[in-house]
């Protein structure tokens, strides 16, 4: 799916995320496709949300290694995130904004919730593509970010609640936290 603006994408992301078990992840379009179609140079790739059975993505966005999300003998869902025993909780319900705490949470399957990061973008605030195996997310931090290469270089990402735009100012910017405390200049 392609869009004429970030506002159009954001509206589609919000609608699909609430209604379906799919998410509309913002990704760079190939230059040829954008030029020929006359659309903006970003596309939406449809992905299953991470709370579905056998997901390969943890609550915080890490990729599962050697196993899918599951109970694996515990009361909660989780999976290994490395071959050295690192692990993370997995969601059993959609990752949604908790209005009281103003953060994303999801159920982990044992009556408790865990902080989570929705699947929403693979583009940084500067317009660079995230590494294929590391989309925008929280990854144990308070700001949204992603790795852009395999040398551990990283950049901030706009919050899923606030897309890049002028937002009433003469420059492009976005919040990089959902608490609206930190922001960065951005490239639409």
Secondary structure as GFF3:
##gff-version 3
##sequence-region A 1 188
A	DSSP	alpha_helix	6	19	.	.	.	ID=ss1
A	DSSP	beta_strand	22	28	.	.	.	ID=ss2
A	DSSP	alpha_helix	31	37	.	.	.	ID=ss3
A	DSSP	beta_strand	42	48	.	.	.	ID=ss4
A	DSSP	beta_strand	78	80	.	.	.	ID=ss5
A	DSSP	beta_strand	87	89	.	.	.	ID=ss6
A	DSSP	beta_strand	96	98	.	.	.	ID=ss7
A	DSSP	beta_strand	103	107	.	.	.	ID=ss8
A	DSSP	beta_strand	113	115	.	.	.	ID=ss9
A	DSSP	beta_strand	145	147	.	.	.	ID=ss10
A	DSSP	beta_strand	154	156	.	.	.	ID=ss11
A	DSSP	beta_strand	173	175	.	.	.	ID=ss12
A	DSSP	beta_strand	183	185	.	.	.	ID=ss13
###
